[in-house]
Amino acid sequence: VLAVAGTAQGRDLDDAVESSRPERLRGLAVSGKAAARVAERSDPALPLGDCAAVDTAPRVKVVLGNVRKAAGNVRVSLFGADPAQWVRAKGGKLLRFDVPASRGRMEICMPLPDGGGRYAVALYHDENADGKYSLTSEGYGFSNNARAGLFGPPSHREAAFVAAGLMTEIDVRVRY
């Protein structure tokens, strides 16, 4: 049976999925195959992605200097070292955070579920908060400021960065 979002059936499915998540993640706009592994590192008293959170394990700080407006969310996805698990791979992301957008500069911190190593970030400014990227009206960005090609995202190699230490900071330009 296919549940359609917005119907009672769709809401029941959403409720069932939400109740199966670790308690610390319920109600947060976070997903990905490593979400449960980092649940204990999140502070529910702070907004998702807040860089002030105390964390003694490695994280990445994604710095956006040019968010166009304070509307919708910025959806940030973290990918691991495997190029086969890059943007278009179903279930490839380690973590995904949806953080309310702020105009201008934003800093979004994400725990690195596998500690230091090779990662890549892809993001977009979901201005209308519909959970879908609109090529014609919403901005996007990748780690290393890798540029999307004519037919899709940059390669994993172009976007990958090495995380080391407790905090690795990367700058990502949002392209509108």
KAMOWO-V342281 format. One record per backbone hydrogen bond with DSSP energy under -0.5 kcal/mol. CO is the residue of the C=O (numbers start at 1). NH is the residue of the N-H. E is the energy in kcal/mol with one decimal. If there is no record, write none. Layout:
# KAMOWO-V342281
CO|NH|E, CO|NH|E
This chain:
# KAMOWO-V342281
1|3|-0.6, 4|7|-1.9, 4|10|-0.8, 7|11|-2.6, 8|12|-2.3, 9|13|-2.0, 10|14|-2.5, 11|15|-2.8, 12|16|-2.2, 13|17|-2.5, 14|18|-2.7, 15|19|-2.4, 16|20|-0.9, 17|20|-0.6, 18|21|-1.2, 22|25|-2.1, 22|26|-0.8, 23|26|-0.8, 25|28|-2.1, 28|30|-1.8, 29|98|-2.2, 31|96|-2.2, 32|35|-1.6, 34|38|-1.1, 35|38|-0.7, 35|39|-0.6, 36|39|-0.7, 38|41|-1.4, 39|42|-1.6, 42|44|-0.7, 43|46|-2.1, 47|50|-2.0, 49|109|-3.0, 50|53|-0.8, 53|55|-0.5, 58|112|-2.6, 59|168|-2.2, 60|62|-0.6, 60|110|-2.4, 61|63|-0.7, 61|170|-2.8, 62|64|-0.6, 62|108|-2.4, 63|65|-0.5, 63|172|-2.9, 64|106|-2.9, 67|104|-3.1, 69|71|-1.7, 72|101|-2.3, 73|75|-0.6, 73|126|-2.1, 74|76|-0.7, 74|99|-2.4, 75|124|-1.7, 76|97|-2.6, 77|122|-2.1, 78|94|-3.1, 78|95|-1.3, 79|120|-1.9, 81|83|-0.7, 82|85|-2.0, 83|86|-1.4, 86|89|-2.9, 89|92|-2.0, 93|33|-1.7, 94|34|-2.6, 95|78|-2.9, 96|31|-1.8, 97|76|-2.7, 97|99|-0.6, 99|74|-3.2, 104|67|-2.8, 106|64|-2.9, 108|62|-3.2, 110|60|-2.6, 111|113|-0.9, 112|115|-1.9, 117|163|-3.6, 119|161|-2.9, 120|79|-3.1, 121|143|-2.3, 122|77|-3.1, 123|141|-2.1, 124|75|-2.7, 124|126|-1.0, 125|127|-1.9, 126|73|-1.8, 126|129|-1.8, 133|135|-0.7, 134|137|-1.1, 134|138|-2.4, 139|125|-2.5, 140|175|-3.6, 141|123|-2.5, 142|145|-1.5, 143|146|-1.6, 149|152|-0.8, 152|149|-2.5, 155|159|-1.4, 156|160|-2.1, 161|119|-2.6, 161|163|-0.5, 163|117|-1.9, 166|59|-2.1, 167|169|-0.5, 168|61|-2.9, 170|63|-3.1, 172|65|-0.6, 173|175|-0.5, 174|176|-0.6, 175|140|-1.6
